[in-house]
């Protein structure tokens, strides 16, 4: 990845565009563009899409594996790419493929493996939580996609800034200041705006792109927040999922949950009794995903 300036989309606001100067956003992969082109046709050709995806063995295997994940609670099982496209639907399938491609763009170093494993775990727990809460209009597939992509700016910044691991450590330990404000003070940008720019250029829904941009914003879940309800549900769900992971696996706790706990409970309409039940079941979910 080079240090040459990227070319953000012209519809980005000036503040966001300035923060992305010198950050190279990976362009949307050709295979994803071809998939999206086919999806937007009046009558998409599932067989053509299946052939396109099946040409990449790792992509095909990843799509089928995700389709058969127990966290989506589907009775059908996919045995082929065509099955996966039919079961998931083209929109969810395209998001799954984007996630697989994104992971493969970065070197397979131990720190990256840990990052992607944590992202996958957050995605699975987010899908499970959305399913358990059964909130109208809030779908487990979308919660999965958001959980998978919400921190996707982090590996880009890891590649750009050698000291970024230390930046993350400082941001994780700070009890008062917004996570992204710490990043901006040290590298003049943050992973939320970088992730938002990437997901927008990779055709993810605008509501997810906006929620990614604000997922560390301490005002995002306040009663006077101007963010739409779905954006707030995405943010609250991933906060829960990351907290569950840290609690159940004995990982180092960050300071994000204390900052977002009360507002997340309110956003998802979870009371203390619900919380204890969810903690108990989350143990099984995390254990099954490891």
Rosetta blueprint (number, residue, H / E / L):
1 X L
2 X L
3 X L
4 X L
5 X L
6 X L
7 X L
8 X L
9 X L
10 X L
11 X L
12 X L
13 X L
14 X H
15 X H
16 X H
17 X H
18 X H
19 X H
20 X L
21 X L
22 X L
23 X L
24 X L
25 X L
26 X L
27 X L
28 X L
29 X L
30 X H
31 X H
32 X H
33 X H
34 X H
35 X H
36 X H
37 X H
38 X H
39 X H
40 X L
41 X L
42 X L
43 X L
44 X L
45 X L
46 X H
47 X H
48 X H
49 X H
50 X H
51 X H
52 X H
53 X H
54 X H
55 X L
56 X L
57 X H
58 X H
59 X H
60 X H
61 X H
62 X H
63 X H
64 X H
65 X H
66 X H
67 X H
68 X L
69 X L
70 X H
71 X H
72 X H
73 X L
74 X L
75 X L
76 X L
77 X L
78 X L
79 X L
80 X L
81 X H
82 X H
83 X H
84 X H
85 X H
86 X H
87 X H
88 X H
89 X L
90 X H
91 X H
92 X H
93 X H
94 X H
95 X H
96 X H
97 X H
98 X H
99 X H
100 X H
101 X H
102 X H
103 X H
104 X H
105 X L
106 X L
107 X L
108 X L
109 X L
110 X H
111 X H
112 X H
113 X H
114 X H
115 X H
116 X H
117 X H
118 X H
119 X H
120 X H
121 X H
122 X H
123 X H
124 X H
125 X H
126 X H
127 X H
128 X H
129 X H
130 X H
131 X H
132 X H
133 X H
134 X L
135 X L
136 X L
137 X L
138 X L
139 X L
140 X H
141 X H
142 X H
143 X H
144 X H
145 X H
146 X H
147 X H
148 X H
149 X H
150 X L
151 X L
152 X L
153 X H
154 X H
155 X H
156 X H
157 X H
158 X H
159 X H
160 X H
161 X L
162 X L
163 X L
164 X H
165 X H
166 X H
167 X H
168 X H
169 X H
170 X H
171 X H
172 X H
173 X H
174 X L
175 X L
176 X L
177 X L
178 X L
179 X H
180 X H
181 X H
182 X H
183 X H
184 X H
185 X H
186 X H
187 X H
188 X L
189 X L
190 X L
191 X H
192 X H
193 X H
194 X H
195 X H
196 X H
197 X H
198 X H
199 X H
200 X H
201 X H
202 X L
203 X L
204 X L
205 X L
206 X H
207 X H
208 X H
209 X H
210 X H
211 X H
212 X H
213 X H
214 X L
215 X L
216 X L
217 X L
218 X L
219 X L
220 X L
221 X L
222 X L
223 X L
224 X L
225 X L
226 X L
227 X L
228 X L
229 X H
230 X H
231 X H
232 X H
233 X H
234 X H
235 X H
236 X H
237 X H
238 X H
239 X H
240 X H
241 X H
242 X H
243 X H
244 X H
245 X H
246 X H
247 X H
248 X H
249 X H
250 X L
251 X L
252 X L
253 X L
254 X L
255 X L
256 X H
257 X H
258 X H
259 X H
260 X H
261 X H
262 X H
263 X H
264 X H
265 X H
266 X H
267 X H
268 X L
269 X L
270 X L
271 X L
272 X H
273 X H
274 X H
275 X H
276 X H
277 X H
278 X H
279 X H
280 X H
281 X H
282 X H
283 X H
284 X H
285 X H
286 X H
287 X H
288 X H
289 X H
290 X L
